[in-house]
C-alpha cells in the first residue's frame, strides 16, 4: 500500500550545513584564493633563472 507524502519540514532560515562548511574552509584555508602577483616576492627558490634548459 502506498504511503502518504510527508509534508516538507518548516524552513528555519539558517543554513547550518553552509555554516559548517564555511567554518571548515576558514580553519583549513581552503577558501583562500592564491594571489599569483605576490609570488615574485618569494624570490628564486631553486637558484635558477626560471628558464628550463632543454637538450643540454
C-alpha angles and dihedrals in degrees: 000000000000119000123236115254113260117235116251114262117257114269112243096191092231119111098211094172090051090051091051092047092049092049090049093050092049092048095047098035093234092131093058115109119224113246101211092182089070094054091088088064089066091067127211106328097180099042093243131119092243094256118114113223114221125195101011 
